[in-house]
Amino acid sequence: MAKNKRGAGAPSSTSVGDADIPVVGGREPCPCGSGRRYKACHGRAAATLVRRPFEGLAGECDWVALKEIVPSATAALTLAPEQAKAADGRPVTLATVLPLAWPALVRTDGAVFVGLQTPTSSDDASRDIADSLLRALVSEHGSPVPPSRPGPGPRLQDVLIADAPLEVTVHSGFDFWIEGSGAETTDDVAASLERANSSVVPTRRLTGVEAAYWCRIGPKEHLRWVLPYDEEPLLDALARLHVAGGDTLGDGTRLIGTFRAHGLLVPVWDLVPGAEADDVEGPAAAFAARLTEALATTGDLTTDERHARAGLSNRQVTLR
């Protein structure tokens, strides 16, 4: 993989009193010698976490899903006019993962791919991904876009047509890296492709509801569903449904908890052993209707509902 290079315009140091502390990666030791990570020390002053980096984009929930839980998927991106001019008719595709975790690459045929599941160097994933996209548009054909540490700059909401639909295609592997390129695959890319294909978790996106993904992990099947609602009312609604026995996806299924990713909650269900994605379509649509009703319910939670809500909160994990 190419070495990390500082992005143009990124600050090289941050001033603290009379001292200049060099800027490093958020997880690296702080250069001040405190022993803490930079993001927990001198990096905190400049950090402004964007809680929902994909807010304002059509398909925000799918952006989150592709960033955090879907192993292999792609979606065509619709560029804003200035960026479309730079692309000059070339297709630009969003991908969950690219070879060697590159932030972006330009194939020899000129097709541009932008990766989502790459380490972000700032507290705004939208800005980091937009930076990779913009650098890819001016990169030579057949070249990867190396990691960088971008400074202030445009976000995805600035370089894409924000309300253009995000049509997700889930893949069983990563052959899309090279399909149609007409180029020979390097040994590094071939090895990366083989490793990636061997570790793909079988995944399918449901068709009847938005941003719900069936997956099979080992001997178990699950549904992970990114929901677009604010956290507090959503937890209340899930608690009400739990007490009423309405938080399942049919007999033998169970809501096992939620995790938080990029400002949205992602409930996770255990499914009946051997259940396929098609088996969950009807129950998921029925749950969506029950959830809509529960979200519209006002008033205080009952004692049992408060206990259920506390249980959901205690089992939460934050990914980002």
MOWO-V616725 format. One record per residue. N is the residue number from 0. SS is DSSP state (~ for helix, > for strand, _ for the rest). PSI is psi in whole degrees, -180 to 180 (none if undefined). OMEGA is omega in radians with two decimals (999 if undefined). Layout:
<<N | SS | PSI | OMEGA> <N | SS | PSI | OMEGA>>
This chain:
<<0 | _ | 147 | 3.14> <1 | _ | 150 | 3.14> <2 | _ | 150 | 3.13> <3 | _ | 132 | 3.12> <4 | > | 143 | 3.12> <5 | > | 132 | 3.14> <6 | _ | 151 | 3.11> <7 | _ | 133 | 3.10> <8 | _ | -8 | 3.14> <9 | _ | 140 | 3.14> <10 | _ | 142 | -3.13> <11 | _ | -14 | 3.12> <12 | > | 163 | 3.05> <13 | > | 136 | -3.07> <14 | > | 130 | 3.07> <15 | > | 107 | -3.05> <16 | _ | -125 | 3.13> <17 | _ | 3 | -3.05> <18 | > | 147 | 3.03> <19 | > | 120 | 3.13> <20 | > | 119 | -3.14> <21 | > | 144 | 3.08> <22 | _ | 129 | 3.09> <23 | _ | 180 | 3.11> <24 | _ | 149 | -3.06> <25 | _ | -31 | -3.11> <26 | _ | -4 | 3.14> <27 | _ | 157 | 3.08> <28 | > | 139 | -3.14> <29 | _ | 133 | -3.13> <30 | _ | -12 | -3.13> <31 | _ | -12 | 3.11> <32 | _ | 12 | -3.10> <33 | _ | -20 | -3.07> <34 | _ | -8 | 3.11> <35 | _ | 162 | 3.05> <36 | > | 152 | -3.09> <37 | ~ | -41 | -3.07> <38 | ~ | -21 | 3.12> <39 | ~ | 1 | -3.10> <40 | _ | -112 | -3.07> <41 | ~ | -15 | 3.08> <42 | ~ | -15 | -3.09> <43 | ~ | -32 | -3.07> <44 | _ | -36 | -3.08> <45 | _ | -11 | -3.05> <46 | _ | 132 | 3.04> <47 | _ | 95 | -3.05> <48 | _ | 127 | 3.03> <49 | _ | 109 | -2.98> <50 | _ | -42 | 3.12> <51 | _ | 82 | -3.02> <52 | _ | -23 | -3.09> <53 | _ | 7 | 3.13> <54 | _ | 138 | -3.11> <55 | _ | -14 | 3.06> <56 | _ | 138 | 3.01> <57 | _ | 138 | -3.12> <58 | _ | 31 | -3.13> <59 | ~ | -42 | -3.11> <60 | ~ | -37 | 3.09> <61 | ~ | -35 | 3.04> <62 | ~ | -45 | 3.13> <63 | ~ | -44 | -3.13> <64 | ~ | -45 | -3.14> <65 | ~ | -29 | 3.12> <66 | ~ | -34 | -2.94> <67 | ~ | -32 | -2.94> <68 | _ | -16 | -3.08> <69 | _ | 124 | -3.07> <70 | _ | -45 | -3.04> <71 | _ | 113 | 3.12> <72 | > | 159 | 3.09> <73 | > | 162 | 3.05> <74 | > | 135 | 3.09> <75 | > | 139 | 3.14> <76 | _ | 143 | 3.09> <77 | _ | 111 | -3.01> <78 | > | 151 | 2.97> <79 | _ | 161 | -3.01> <80 | ~ | -45 | -3.09> <81 | ~ | -42 | -3.14> <82 | ~ | -34 | 3.08> <83 | ~ | -37 | 3.10> <84 | ~ | -41 | 3.12> <85 | ~ | -33 | 3.13> <86 | ~ | -28 | 3.05> <87 | _ | 46 | 3.07> <88 | _ | -7 | -3.14> <89 | _ | 143 | 3.09> <90 | _ | 143 | 3.08> <91 | > | 121 | -3.00> <92 | > | 132 | 3.00> <93 | > | 136 | 3.13> <94 | > | 147 | 3.11> <95 | _ | -51 | -3.06> <96 | _ | 142 | 3.07> <97 | _ | 165 | -3.13> <98 | ~ | 136 | 3.09> <99 | ~ | 23 | 3.12> <100 | ~ | 30 | 3.08> <101 | _ | 143 | 3.07> <102 | _ | -30 | 3.12> <103 | > | 165 | 3.05> <104 | > | 156 | 3.04> <105 | > | 117 | -3.13> <106 | _ | 168 | -3.12> <107 | _ | -23 | 3.10> <108 | _ | 3 | 3.10> <109 | _ | -11 | 3.13> <110 | _ | 137 | -3.09> <111 | > | 131 | 3.05> <112 | > | 136 | 3.13> <113 | > | 126 | -3.10> <114 | > | 147 | 3.10> <115 | _ | -42 | -3.03> <116 | _ | 67 | 3.07> <117 | _ | 153 | 3.10> <118 | _ | 133 | 3.09> <119 | _ | 144 | -3.05> <120 | _ | -2 | 3.10> <121 | _ | -174 | 3.12> <122 | _ | 22 | 3.09> <123 | _ | 97 | -3.12> <124 | ~ | -33 | 3.14> <125 | ~ | -43 | 3.14> <126 | ~ | -41 | -3.13> <127 | ~ | -43 | -3.12> <128 | ~ | -38 | 3.08> <129 | ~ | -39 | 3.11> <130 | ~ | -43 | 3.11> <131 | ~ | -41 | 3.12> <132 | ~ | -47 | -3.11> <133 | ~ | -38 | 3.12> <134 | ~ | -33 | 3.11> <135 | ~ | -36 | -3.10> <136 | ~ | -21 | -3.14> <137 | _ | 12 | 3.13> <138 | _ | 157 | 3.12> <139 | _ | 151 | 3.07> <140 | _ | 141 | 3.12> <141 | _ | 19 | -3.09> <142 | > | 143 | 3.02> <143 | > | 159 | 3.04> <144 | > | 117 | -3.06> <145 | _ | 162 | 3.06> <146 | _ | 156 | 3.08> <147 | > | 174 | 3.05> <148 | > | 88 | -3.02> <149 | _ | 147 | 2.99> <150 | _ | -166 | 3.10> <151 | _ | 137 | -3.11> <152 | _ | -175 | -3.11> <153 | _ | 157 | 3.11> <154 | _ | 173 | 3.11> <155 | ~ | -36 | -3.14> <156 | ~ | -19 | 3.13> <157 | ~ | -28 | -3.01> <158 | ~ | -6 | 3.08> <159 | > | 161 | 2.90> <160 | _ | 103 | -2.90> <161 | _ | -31 | -3.09> <162 | _ | 9 | 3.07> <163 | _ | 134 | -3.11> <164 | _ | 146 | 3.06> <165 | _ | 104 | -3.10> <166 | _ | 106 | -3.02> <167 | > | 134 | 2.99> <168 | > | 119 | 3.12> <169 | > | 135 | -3.10> <170 | _ | 157 | 3.08> <171 | _ | -10 | 3.12> <172 | _ | -162 | -3.05> <173 | _ | 26 | 3.13> <174 | ~ | -18 | 3.10> <175 | ~ | -17 | 3.08> <176 | ~ | -37 | -3.00> <177 | _ | -12 | -3.10> <178 | _ | 129 | 3.08> <179 | _ | -1 | -3.09> <180 | _ | -28 | -3.14> <181 | _ | 11 | -3.09> <182 | _ | 154 | 3.04> <183 | _ | 144 | -3.11> <184 | _ | 130 | 3.09> <185 | _ | 161 | 3.14> <186 | ~ | -40 | -3.13> <187 | ~ | -45 | -3.14> <188 | ~ | -40 | 3.13> <189 | ~ | -43 | 3.12> <190 | ~ | -41 | 3.11> <191 | ~ | -40 | 3.12> <192 | ~ | -43 | -3.14> <193 | ~ | -44 | 3.13> <194 | ~ | -44 | -3.10> <195 | ~ | -45 | -3.13> <196 | ~ | -33 | -3.11> <197 | ~ | -16 | -3.06> <198 | _ | 6 | -3.08> <199 | _ | 130 | 3.03> <200 | _ | 124 | 3.11> <201 | > | 126 | -3.02> <202 | > | 142 | 3.03> <203 | > | 143 | 3.07> <204 | > | 130 | 3.09> <205 | _ | 151 | -3.09> <206 | _ | -21 | -3.05> <207 | _ | -15 | 3.11> <208 | _ | 165 | -3.07> <209 | _ | 137 | 2.93> <210 | _ | 33 | 3.05> <211 | > | 128 | -3.01> <212 | > | 118 | 3.00> <213 | > | 144 | 3.07> <214 | > | 157 | 3.07> <215 | > | 115 | 3.14> <216 | > | 107 | -3.06> <217 | _ | -130 | -3.12> <218 | _ | 3 | -3.03> <219 | > | 150 | 3.06> <220 | > | 142 | -3.12> <221 | > | 161 | 2.92> <222 | > | 127 | 3.09> <223 | > | 124 | -2.91> <224 | > | 111 | 3.12> <225 | > | 122 | -3.07> <226 | _ | 145 | -2.98> <227 | _ | 8 | -2.99> <228 | _ | 157 | 3.04> <229 | _ | 147 | -2.97> <230 | ~ | -47 | -3.02> <231 | ~ | -54 | 3.10> <232 | ~ | -30 | 3.12> <233 | ~ | -43 | 3.10> <234 | ~ | -40 | 3.08> <235 | ~ | -46 | -3.10> <236 | ~ | -43 | 3.12> <237 | ~ | -36 | 3.10> <238 | ~ | -43 | 3.11> <239 | ~ | -43 | 3.13> <240 | ~ | -38 | -3.13> <241 | ~ | -48 | -3.12> <242 | ~ | -34 | 3.14> <243 | _ | -1 | -3.12> <244 | _ | 22 | -3.07> <245 | _ | 14 | -3.09> <246 | _ | 10 | 3.14> <247 | _ | 174 | 3.04> <248 | _ | 39 | 3.14> <249 | _ | 172 | -3.13> <250 | _ | 137 | 3.09> <251 | _ | 1 | 3.10> <252 | _ | 161 | -3.09> <253 | > | 133 | 2.99> <254 | > | 114 | -3.03> <255 | > | -8 | 3.11> <256 | > | -173 | 3.12> <257 | > | 156 | 2.91> <258 | > | 158 | -3.07> <259 | > | 130 | -3.14> <260 | > | 120 | 3.08> <261 | _ | 43 | 3.03> <262 | _ | 0 | 3.13> <263 | > | 152 | 3.10> <264 | > | 144 | -3.13> <265 | > | 95 | 3.05> <266 | > | 149 | -3.13> <267 | > | 130 | 3.11> <268 | > | 142 | 2.84> <269 | > | 133 | 3.14> <270 | _ | 170 | 3.07> <271 | _ | 134 | -3.14> <272 | _ | 130 | -3.14> <273 | _ | -1 | -3.12> <274 | _ | 138 | 3.07> <275 | _ | 169 | -3.11> <276 | ~ | -40 | -3.12> <277 | ~ | -29 | -3.13> <278 | ~ | -19 | -3.04> <279 | ~ | -12 | -3.05> <280 | ~ | -54 | -3.12> <281 | ~ | -52 | 3.11> <282 | ~ | -36 | 3.13> <283 | ~ | -42 | 3.11> <284 | ~ | -40 | 3.11> <285 | ~ | -40 | 3.10> <286 | ~ | -41 | -3.14> <287 | ~ | -39 | 3.11> <288 | ~ | -43 | 3.11> <289 | ~ | -38 | 3.14> <290 | ~ | -40 | 3.11> <291 | ~ | -43 | 3.10> <292 | ~ | -43 | -3.12> <293 | ~ | -36 | 3.12> <294 | ~ | -29 | -3.14> <295 | ~ | -10 | -3.12> <296 | _ | 133 | 3.11> <297 | _ | 173 | -3.13> <298 | _ | 167 | -3.11> <299 | _ | 151 | 3.03> <300 | _ | 150 | 3.02> <301 | _ | 173 | 3.12> <302 | ~ | -46 | 3.14> <303 | ~ | -39 | 3.13> <304 | ~ | -37 | 3.08> <305 | ~ | -41 | 3.11> <306 | ~ | -42 | 3.12> <307 | ~ | -40 | 3.13> <308 | ~ | -41 | 3.11> <309 | ~ | -38 | 3.11> <310 | ~ | -41 | 3.09> <311 | ~ | -43 | -3.13> <312 | ~ | -38 | -3.11> <313 | ~ | -21 | -3.13> <314 | _ | 10 | -3.12> <315 | _ | 145 | 3.00> <316 | > | 137 | 3.10> <317 | > | 121 | 3.09> <318 | _ | -36 | -3.12> <319 | _ | none | 999>>
